[in-house]
Amino acid sequence: MENRTFGFRCFTRRSFIVLVISVISFASFVAGYLIFLFTSDAVMPLIPKQYFMEILFGGILVLSLLSGVLFAISIVSLFRNKMTFNVNSYSINIDDHKKLNQMFQWSALQKVIMFKVENAVWINQTLILEFDNERINMQIVKGRIPLLSKKDIDQFFEFTQYLHEQVLKPDFTLFSVDKTLSSKTAEFLVDVSHDLEYRYLYIRK
């Protein structure tokens, strides 16, 4: 196995769910404020009656969505982690540039779990590495809102491909493929997007 270094920014499953809830809450607040504003005595008389409902709901919808997108872009850096992986034939050094900077032997890797949602609108993929005494969780999201850069996403997929070719194929087996979700919140988010989330579980042969 050749020596390689991979570096990218990513989310955890929890941080991404918190980000989504924060954006929805902010957009809902904006929508509520706009409803109050449009129906106030100061603004309502200025809107032609025949266009009131179209302006009310169309304007609120557009402005709420736009505010949610801008809010997500402005706060996304608070929810991202930077990960650096240095790998060789025997070990992997994982640095999250915060609390973790540790080397693990490949022999200590017990399970690898992948969660994947993919369609024409977005790609949401999570990779979990379970070592003897540590669980590494990373998630990327690729969609119309640029939460991560192309370089981050490309490096993540290069790392997962490298992991699959060099570690999973020789020493692991695909134990199960399930349509399963880790929490009620994740289930709600997937139901809203009308997608299924697949879990791939790899264990040692």
C-alpha positions in Angstrom: 0.0 0.0 0.0 1.5 3.3 -1.1 1.9 6.3 1.3 -0.8 8.9 0.6 -2.2 12.0 2.2 -5.8 13.1 2.0 -7.2 16.4 3.3 -10.7 17.8 3.2 -13.4 19.6 5.1 -16.6 17.7 6.0 -19.5 17.4 8.4 -20.4 14.9 11.0 -23.9 13.4 10.8 -24.9 15.4 13.9 -23.4 18.7 12.8 -25.2 18.5 9.4 -28.5 17.8 11.0 -28.0 20.8 13.4 -27.1 23.0 10.4 -30.3 21.9 8.5 -32.5 22.6 11.6 -30.8 26.0 12.1 -31.5 27.0 8.5 -35.1 25.8 8.5 -35.7 27.7 11.8 -34.2 30.9 10.4 -36.2 30.6 7.2 -39.4 30.0 9.2 -38.6 33.1 11.3 -38.2 35.2 8.2 -41.4 33.8 6.7 -43.3 34.7 10.0 -41.8 38.2 10.0 -42.8 38.7 6.4 -46.4 37.5 7.0 -46.6 40.0 9.9 -45.1 42.8 7.7 -47.3 42.2 4.7 -50.5 42.0 6.7 -49.7 45.1 8.8 -51.8 48.2 8.5 -48.7 50.1 7.1 -48.0 47.7 4.2 -51.3 46.0 3.3 -53.1 49.0 1.9 -50.2 49.6 -0.5 -50.6 46.2 -2.2 -53.3 45.9 -5.0 -56.1 43.6 -3.8 -56.2 41.5 -6.9 -52.5 40.6 -6.5 -52.4 40.5 -2.7 -52.4 36.6 -2.3 -49.8 36.1 -5.2 -47.5 38.8 -3.7 -48.0 37.6 -0.2 -47.3 33.9 -0.7 -44.9 34.2 -3.7 -42.9 36.9 -2.1 -42.7 35.1 1.3 -41.7 31.8 -0.4 -38.9 33.4 -2.5 -37.6 35.6 0.2 -37.7 32.8 2.8 -35.8 30.4 0.6 -33.3 33.0 -0.4 -32.7 34.0 3.2 -32.3 30.3 4.2 -29.7 29.8 1.4 -27.7 32.9 2.4 -27.9 32.0 6.1 -26.6 28.5 5.4 -23.7 29.8 3.4 -22.8 32.4 6.1 -22.8 29.9 9.0 -21.6 26.7 7.3 -18.0 27.1 8.4 -19.1 26.7 12.1 -20.3 23.2 11.4 -17.4 21.9 9.2 -14.4 19.9 10.4 -11.1 19.8 8.6 -9.7 16.2 8.4 -6.2 15.1 7.3 -5.4 11.4 6.7 -1.8 10.1 6.3 -1.9 6.4 5.3 0.6 3.7 4.6 0.6 -0.1 4.5 0.3 -0.6 8.3 -1.4 2.5 9.7 -3.5 5.6 9.3 -2.9 8.9 11.1 -6.0 10.9 11.6 -5.9 14.6 12.4 -9.1 16.6 12.8 -7.2 19.8 13.7 -9.1 20.1 17.0 -8.9 17.3 19.5 -7.8 14.2 17.6 -4.3 13.6 16.2 -3.7 9.9 16.5 -2.2 7.0 14.6 -4.2 3.8 14.2 -3.1 0.4 13.0 -5.2 -0.9 10.1 -5.4 -4.1 12.1 -7.4 -2.2 14.8 -10.1 -1.3 12.3 -13.1 -3.4 13.1 -16.0 -2.0 11.1 -16.6 0.4 8.2 -20.1 1.9 7.7 -21.3 3.9 4.8 -24.5 5.8 4.6 -25.5 7.1 1.1 -28.3 9.2 -0.3 -27.9 10.2 -4.0 -30.2 11.7 -6.6 -30.1 14.3 -9.4 -30.4 17.2 -6.8 -27.8 16.2 -4.1 -25.4 13.6 -2.9 -25.2 13.0 0.9 -22.6 10.4 1.9 -21.3 9.4 5.4 -18.2 7.3 6.2 -17.7 5.9 9.7 -14.5 4.1 10.7 -14.7 2.0 13.9 -11.4 1.2 15.5 -10.9 -0.6 18.8 -11.1 2.5 20.9 -12.3 5.3 18.5 -15.1 6.1 16.1 -14.4 8.4 13.2 -17.4 10.0 11.6 -17.3 12.2 8.4 -20.0 13.3 6.0 -20.0 15.2 2.7 -23.0 16.9 1.0 -22.9 17.9 -2.6 -25.8 19.9 -3.9 -27.0 23.2 -5.4 -26.0 25.1 -2.2 -22.1 25.1 -2.1 -21.6 23.9 1.5 -18.3 22.2 0.6 -15.8 23.0 -2.2 -15.3 20.7 -5.2 -11.8 20.0 -3.9 -13.1 18.8 -0.5 -15.7 16.5 -2.2 -13.1 15.1 -4.7 -10.6 14.4 -1.8 -13.3 12.6 0.2 -14.2 10.3 -2.7 -10.5 9.7 -3.4 -10.1 8.6 0.2 -13.1 6.3 0.1 -11.9 4.8 -3.1 -8.5 4.3 -1.7 -10.0 2.8 1.4 -12.1 0.4 -0.6 -9.3 -0.8 -2.9 -6.5 -1.0 -0.4 -8.3 -2.0 2.9 -11.8 -3.2 2.4 -11.3 -5.5 -0.6 -8.4 -7.5 0.9 -9.6 -7.8 4.5 -13.3 -7.0 4.8 -16.5 -8.3 3.5 -19.8 -6.5 2.8 -22.0 -7.9 5.7 -25.2 -6.1 5.0 -27.0 -3.4 2.9 -30.0 -1.9 4.7 -32.4 0.9 4.3 -32.0 2.1 7.8 -31.7 5.4 9.6 -29.8 6.4 12.7 -32.4 8.8 14.2 -35.9 10.1 13.9 -34.4 13.5 12.8 -32.5 11.8 10.0 -35.6 9.9 9.0 -37.6 13.1 8.8 -35.0 14.8 6.6 -34.9 11.8 4.2 -38.7 11.7 4.1 -38.9 15.4 3.2 -36.5 14.8 0.3 -38.3 11.7 -0.8 -35.1 9.6 -0.9 -34.0 6.4 0.8 -30.8 6.2 2.8 -28.8 3.0 2.3 -26.4 1.7 4.9 -23.4 -0.5 3.9 -21.7 -2.4 6.7 -18.3 -3.9 6.2 -16.7 -6.3 8.8 -13.5 -8.2 8.9 -13.4 -11.6 7.0 
